[in-house]
C-alpha cells in the first residue's frame, strides 16, 4: 500500500498556511519572515506552533488559537488550494499499478476536505481512506497515523511505502517501520536515514514503484 502525506505532496497549501501563521506570529511580536516560518512550522502541530509563538514573542496566545487558525486555513483552502505539480497524474498512475492508496496527514479532515474539493482530487481519493493525525490526536512525528492507516487496510507496516516531504513525516514513517520516499528539491537538505529514497518531482514516483514491484517479482 502507498500512504501519502497531504501538504507538499498532493496539495500545495503548506506555504499559504505557514505564511498565515507567520502573519499571526508577527502580530504578537515575533519578527519571523514567511520563509523562516515555512522552514520551522512545516509539518508541525498547530498547538505546538501556538506554544512556540508564545515562547518566542513573550505573549500569551488564546487557548483556542489553534482552532481559530484551523478555521482560517479551511476557509482559505476552499478557494485557494492548488495541487502539487503532477499530483493528479501521479495518483492515477499509482492506482493503475493496482496498489491501494490512503492519505495520512497532520491536517484535519475538514481542512483536507476543503483542499481535495477545491483541487478536484476528491474524485480520486475516497473519504474513508483519508486519515487525520489532528482529529485522531496522533500527530506526526508519532507513527500512529501511518500505523492506523495500515491497520485499516489490513496490511503490515513493512508492506507500506510512505510519500512525504517533511522531516516529521519521515520520522513518523521510520518509527512505523515503513519504507519512505522523500519528495524534495535536490539542493535542499534532508533527514539522515539509511535507505531513504529521494525524488524531486512527482512524475518520478510511479516509475519507482513499478521498478520495486518488478524487482520483487524477480526475487
C-alpha distance (Angstrom), angle and dihedral (degrees) to the residues before:
residue distance angle dihedral
X1 . . .
X2 3.78 . .
X3 3.81 119.9 .
X4 3.79 117.8 -164.2
X5 3.74 129.8 -157.0
X6 3.81 110.9 -138.3
X7 3.81 113.3 -141.5
X8 3.78 114.2 60.7
X9 3.81 91.5 6.9
X10 3.81 105.0 57.0
X11 3.80 104.6 0.9
X12 3.79 124.7 38.2
X13 3.79 94.9 -142.0
X14 3.79 103.2 111.9
X15 3.81 96.0 89.9
X16 3.79 91.8 49.8
X17 3.81 91.1 49.1
X18 3.79 95.7 46.6
X19 3.82 90.7 45.5
X20 3.80 88.1 55.4
X21 3.81 89.6 50.6
X22 3.81 90.4 47.9
X23 3.80 89.2 53.9
X24 3.79 88.9 52.8
X25 3.82 91.9 47.3
X26 3.80 91.3 52.7
X27 3.81 89.9 49.5
X28 3.80 88.4 60.0
X29 3.81 92.9 46.4
X30 3.80 105.5 -93.5
X31 3.82 106.3 130.8
X32 3.80 96.3 -146.1
X33 3.80 123.8 150.3
X34 3.80 124.3 -132.8
X35 3.82 89.5 -112.0
X36 3.80 92.3 52.0
X37 3.80 91.0 46.8
X38 3.79 91.1 51.5
X39 3.80 90.8 52.7
X40 3.81 94.8 45.5
X41 3.81 102.6 35.6
X42 3.82 101.2 39.6
X43 3.79 110.9 118.7
X44 3.80 92.7 4.1
X45 3.79 131.7 131.1
X46 3.79 116.7 -105.2
X47 3.81 91.7 -131.0
X48 3.80 91.2 55.1
X49 3.81 91.2 45.1
X50 3.80 88.4 52.7
X51 3.81 89.9 53.2
X52 3.81 90.9 46.8
X53 3.80 92.6 52.5
X54 3.80 90.5 48.1
X55 3.81 91.5 50.0
X56 3.81 95.3 46.7
X57 3.80 95.3 42.6
X58 3.79 98.3 38.8
X59 3.79 88.8 -132.3
X60 3.78 129.7 120.1
X61 3.79 113.1 -118.4
X62 3.81 121.3 -154.6
X63 3.79 114.2 -90.9
X64 3.80 88.1 -124.9
X65 3.84 92.4 52.7
X66 3.80 93.8 109.7
X67 3.82 91.5 51.6
X68 3.81 90.8 47.9
X69 3.79 90.6 50.3
X70 3.79 90.8 46.6
X71 3.82 90.2 55.6
X72 3.82 91.7 48.2
X73 3.81 91.6 49.6
X74 3.82 91.9 49.6
X75 3.80 91.4 51.1
X76 3.80 91.0 48.6
X77 3.80 93.3 48.4
X78 3.79 93.4 51.6
X79 3.79 88.7 70.6
X80 3.82 109.3 14.7
X81 3.81 106.8 41.4
X82 3.81 118.0 119.1
X83 3.77 131.5 -175.3
X84 3.77 122.1 -107.8
X85 3.80 106.9 -103.8
X86 3.81 109.1 -81.1
X87 3.82 96.3 7.5
X88 3.80 98.1 127.4
X89 3.81 94.7 46.5
X90 3.79 90.4 45.6
X91 3.81 93.1 52.4
X92 3.80 91.0 49.8
X93 3.80 91.2 48.8
X94 3.81 92.2 50.5
X95 3.81 92.9 49.7
X96 3.81 89.0 47.3
X97 3.81 86.7 60.6
X98 3.81 87.4 62.1
X99 3.80 94.7 -113.7
X100 3.82 120.4 141.6
X101 3.79 114.0 -124.7
X102 3.78 134.7 -154.6
X103 3.80 136.1 171.8
X104 3.82 123.8 -128.2
X105 3.80 115.4 -177.3
X106 3.79 141.4 155.1
X107 3.81 87.0 -128.9
X108 3.79 118.4 100.6
X109 3.79 121.2 -105.7
X110 3.82 89.3 -113.1
X111 3.80 90.1 54.7
X112 3.80 93.6 47.2
X113 3.81 91.4 46.5
X114 3.80 88.6 55.1
X115 3.81 92.5 47.3
X116 3.79 96.5 46.1
X117 3.80 94.1 45.2
X118 3.80 91.9 47.1
X119 3.81 92.2 50.6
X120 3.81 97.6 36.7
X121 3.81 93.0 -119.8
X122 3.82 87.9 124.4
X123 3.82 85.5 80.4
X124 3.82 87.8 68.3
X125 3.81 104.8 27.2
X126 3.80 115.7 69.8
X127 3.80 115.5 -139.2
X128 3.79 96.0 -129.3
X129 3.82 90.2 55.0
X130 3.81 94.4 58.7
X131 3.81 117.0 93.1
X132 3.79 129.7 -168.7
X133 3.78 122.9 -151.1
X134 3.80 88.5 -164.0
X135 3.79 96.0 52.8
X136 3.81 93.2 43.1
X137 3.83 91.6 44.7
X138 3.81 91.2 -124.1
X139 3.82 104.9 110.6
X140 3.77 125.4 175.6
X141 2.99 137.4 -70.4
X142 3.79 78.8 51.8
X143 3.82 108.6 85.7
X144 3.80 94.8 -137.6
X145 3.80 98.9 100.3
X146 3.80 91.8 54.7
X147 3.80 92.6 44.1
X148 3.81 88.7 49.4
X149 3.81 91.4 52.7
X150 3.82 91.2 49.0
X151 3.81 90.9 48.1
X152 3.80 91.7 51.0
X153 3.80 89.3 53.5
X154 3.81 93.0 42.5
X155 3.80 92.3 -125.9
X156 3.83 124.0 133.4
X157 3.82 114.5 -112.7
X158 3.80 91.5 -118.0
X159 3.81 88.6 62.5
X160 3.81 93.1 56.5
X161 3.80 130.3 91.8
X162 3.79 119.7 -159.6
X163 3.80 124.1 -155.1
X164 3.80 109.6 -152.1
X165 3.78 140.4 163.3
X166 3.82 102.6 -170.5
X167 3.80 133.0 71.8
X168 3.85 93.2 -127.1
X169 3.80 88.3 52.8
X170 3.79 92.5 49.5
X171 3.81 89.4 49.9
X172 3.82 90.7 49.9
X173 3.81 91.3 52.5
X174 3.81 91.4 46.6
X175 3.80 92.0 50.9
X176 3.82 90.0 47.2
X177 3.80 90.3 56.8
X178 3.80 92.7 -117.2
X179 3.77 131.4 135.6
X180 3.79 112.7 -109.0
X181 3.79 135.2 -155.8
X182 3.79 115.9 -161.7
X183 3.81 119.1 -145.2
X184 3.80 105.5 -153.7
X185 3.79 139.8 127.5
X186 3.79 111.6 -90.0
X187 3.80 93.6 -121.2
X188 3.81 93.8 55.8
X189 3.83 121.4 88.9
X190 3.79 120.5 -111.0
X191 3.78 138.6 -162.1
X192 3.79 116.1 -80.0
X193 3.78 104.9 -114.5
X194 3.82 123.3 145.5
X195 3.79 110.3 -119.5
X196 3.80 95.5 17.0
X197 3.81 108.9 147.5
X198 3.80 119.6 -149.7
X199 3.77 130.4 -154.9
X200 3.78 126.9 178.8
X201 3.82 99.2 -156.8
X202 3.80 134.1 31.8
X203 3.81 91.1 -123.0
X204 3.83 87.0 73.7
X205 3.80 95.2 58.2
X206 3.83 105.6 73.5
X207 3.84 93.2 45.3
X208 3.81 88.0 50.9
X209 3.81 90.7 52.8
X210 3.80 91.0 46.8
X211 3.81 89.9 52.4
X212 3.80 91.3 50.3
X213 3.79 91.5 49.3
X214 3.82 91.9 49.8
X215 3.81 90.6 48.7
X216 3.81 90.6 52.6
X217 3.80 91.1 51.0
X218 3.79 91.2 51.1
X219 3.81 94.1 47.9
